[in-house]
Amino acid sequence: MAKNNKRDIGKIATKIMAAILAAMMVLSVATTLIFYLVSA
């Protein structure tokens, strides 16, 4: 049971990391677009 629980925590942590990375990518693209629009 403990082994399965540890693997579940790993899966959840991986999903959280993926979500954070995806959010950072979206934010960076949006920030870049806004910067270009403001500077143009």
C-alpha positions in Angstrom: 0.0 0.0 0.0 2.8 2.4 0.9 4.6 1.7 -2.4 1.5 2.4 -4.4 0.9 5.6 -2.4 4.4 6.8 -3.1 4.0 6.3 -6.8 0.7 8.2 -6.7 2.4 11.2 -5.1 5.1 11.0 -7.8 2.4 11.1 -10.5 0.6 14.0 -8.8 3.9 15.9 -8.5 4.7 15.3 -12.2 1.3 16.6 -13.2 1.7 19.7 -11.0 5.2 20.3 -12.5 3.8 19.9 -16.0 1.0 22.3 -15.3 3.4 24.9 -13.8 5.6 24.6 -16.9 2.7 25.0 -19.2 1.4 28.0 -17.3 4.9 29.6 -17.5 5.1 29.0 -21.2 1.6 30.6 -21.8 2.6 33.5 -19.6 5.9 34.1 -21.4 4.2 34.0 -24.8 1.5 36.4 -23.6 4.0 38.8 -22.0 6.1 38.7 -25.2 3.0 39.6 -27.3 2.0 42.4 -24.9 5.6 43.8 -25.0 5.6 43.8 -28.8 2.2 45.5 -28.9 3.3 48.2 -26.4 6.7 48.8 -28.0 5.3 48.9 -31.5 
